[in-house]
């Protein structure tokens, strides 16, 4: 009995050892804006390479605008925000593309490759609204959230495999094994991966708010933007615990709590532009 118990526990112990090796063998990244520390699963060079590949793939399958007022607007906001990122993006090679699409979306890939869909422009309304969403997306890239998610997935996957092998070696029936593994999967998703993703979203909100303020855009406009986003997607957002993103209400509360610092940055930016 004791021998069997040891055999059942062995996969978990091995998985724990491998996860520890993954953890201590990874790079530690400290966000220069928030001071938050995290482990990442890619080097900056690897991130930039993957970002460029994904950027080219997206553009190859979309209708990219080459000129016009929409392109001028996006380029103008992107330029000011890129200057506001400072040392966070010193190695980035910024590129911006505007895609003709009804999707209310935008994203920034590692290395500084930005895509803005025209569908987000009516929600943004003006430069400050657009700076809210673009600053948020650029903050994901400068905060290296993609590399953090990869690391988290790697470690979680390693531990899950060890647990699955341990369950398979136990005395449970097939139905019991499925029930236990299902519960473990739900626990990993709702207890680790989704909260981790929401933490990234909140950090991107915070960093993006400071970027737009440093770029000379009134950070109070971020509240109006997220209110419009909430109105444009009435009833379309899942419960926060089951979502990769915070609720719009949570975002707005967090932004309001960070507004004092953002307004200080905004006042400094206005004084420097005089």
N, C-alpha and C positions, 0 to 999 in steps of 0.2 A: 504493500500500500504506500509506504513511504517512498519507495523507488518510483512508483508511478506518479506520485505527487511531484517529485522532482522533475520527471520527464515532462509533465504538463507545464510546469513553471519555466522550464528551460527556454522555450521560444520567447517568453516575455522578457526574461533576463538578457538574452542575446539581443533582442530588439532594443532594450533600454541601453545596452552598451553601444550599439550602432548609433542610436539617436544621440548619445553623449558625444561620440566621435564627430557626428555631423555638426553638433552645436559648437564644440570647441574648435573644430576645424574651419568654421565659417568666419566671415569678416564681420566685425562689429561696426555698425554705422551709427553715428550720432547726428541727429537732425540739427543743423546749425541755427535754425530759427526757433524750434520748440525745445531743444535740448533732449528730446526723447531718444533713448537708445534702443537699437534693435539689431537682430542678426539678418544677414542677407545671403541669398543663395547664388548670386552672380557678381562678377566684377563689373565696374563701370564700363569697361571696354566691351564685355559680353552684352551688357544691357544695351549699349549704343548700337551694336551690330544687329541685335534682334529687333530693336526699335526701328532701324532703317529698313530692314527686310519687311517688317509688318507695314510700315508706311508706304513702301512701294507697292505692296500687294493691295492695300486699300485703294490707292489712287488708280491702279490699273483696272479696277472694277467699278469705278464711280465716275460721274460727270464732274470734272474739275473746272471751276471758273478761272479764267485767265485775266480778267479785268472787270472794271465796273465799280459802282459805289459800294457794293457789298464786300468786294475784295479789298478796296481801299480802307474801309472801316475796320475789317479784321486785321489787316496789316498794321494799321495805325495803333490799335490797342495792343497787338502782340509786341510791337517794338517797345512801347513804354513798359509793358510788364516784364519783358526780357531784361531790360536795363535794371529793373527793380529786384531781380532775383539775386544779384550780387554773386558772392562766392559759391552759392549753392549750385550754380550752373556754369561755373567758369570753363568747364570742358565741353559744354554743349555746343552743337552746331544747329542753331535754330532754323527751322523751315516751317512755313505756314501754307496750308492749302485750304481753299473754300470749296465745298462740295454741294452741288445742287441736289437737295433732298428735303422732303417734308419732315424728316426726323428732327426732333428738338434735342440735338446732341452735339457734343464736341469732345475731343480727347487729345491728350498729349502723350506721346510715346517716349520711352527712355531715350536720352540723347537730344531731346528738344524738337521732335517732329509733331507738329500740331495740325489737326484736322478740325474744321468747323463746318457743320452742316447748316445750310441756309434756314432750315426749320427752327433753329434756336433764335434767330435774329428777331422775329416778332415778339418772342417772350422777353428777350434782353431789352428791346426797345431803343436803347441808346448805348453810348460808349461805356458808361459806368456799369450798366447791366451786363454788357458783354464782358467787361473786365472781371465781373464777379465769377462768371462761369469759366472763362479762360484762365484766370488766376488760380481757381480751384484745380483745373486739370493740369496746369503747369506745376502746381505744388505736388501732385501725385508723382510726377517725374523727378522733380528735384529731391523729394523725400524718399525716393527709391522704393516705392510701395510694391511695385511688381516683383522686385528681387526679394523683398520681405515675404510676400505671399508665397513665392516659390519655396523659400526656406521653410516656412510654416507647413506647407503641404508635404514637403519631403519628410520632415520629422514626424508629422502626424501619420503619414502613410507608413513609415517604418514601424511605429508603435502599433498601428492598427493591424499590420501583417503579423506581428508577433502575437497579438491577442487572438487573432483569428486562428493561427496555428495551435495556440494553447487550447482554445475552445474545441477545435476539431479533434484534439488528442484526449479530450475529457470523456466522461461517461454519459454525456447528454444525448438524448435522441435527436434525430434530424430536425424535428420541429422545434425542439428546445434550442438547438444550435442556431437556427434561423432567427428565433426570437431574441436570443442574446446578441447575435451579431447585428441585428437590426437596431437594437437599443444602443449598442456601441456606436454604430454609424450615426445615429441621430444625435447622440451625445457629442461626438466629434464635430458634427456640422453646427448644431445649435449652441454648443458650449465653448467651442474653440474657433472654428473657421469663420462663422458669421460675425461674432463679436469682434474678431480680429479685423475683418473687412470694414465693419462700421467704425472701428477706431481709426482706420486709415482715412475714411471719408471725413471724419471729424477733424483729423489733423490737417487734411487738405483744405478744409474750410478755414481753419485758423491761419494756416500759412498763406493761402490765397487771399484772405482778407488783408493781411499785412502787405502782400505784393501790390494789390490794387491801391492801397493807401499810399504806399511809397511811390507808386507811379502817378500819383496826383488825382486819383479818382476817389470821390467821397465814399467811404466804406459803409455809410448808412444806407446807400443804395442797394447793398447786398441783401438787406432785409426785404426790401420791395421786390427784388428779383425772386427770392425764394417764396414769397407770398404769391407772386404770379405763377411760379412753377406749381405750387400747391393747387391753385385754382384751375390751371390748365390740365391737371391730371386728376380731377375729382374722382375719388373712389378707386383710383388705380394703383394705390400703394399698399402692399401687403403689411401685416402687422410687423412692427419693428424687429421683434425677436426672430422673425423668419426672413428677414431681409438683409441684403448686403449693405444697405444704406440706412442711415438714421431717418426717422420720420421728418417731414418738413418742419413740424413744430419743434422737434428737438434741435434741428439745425438752427432755426431762428433763435431759440433760447441761448444756444451756445454762442452764436454770433453776437447777440446782445451783451453777453457776459464779457466778450473780448473787445467790445467796441471802444472802451476807454483807451486802451493801448493803440488800437488802430487809428483813432482820431488824433492821437499824439503824433503818429507817423505821418498822417495826412497833413497836419499843420506844418510839420517840418518840411514836407515835400512842397507845399504851397509857398513857404517862405523861400525855399531854394530856387523856385521858378520865377520869383519876382525880379 
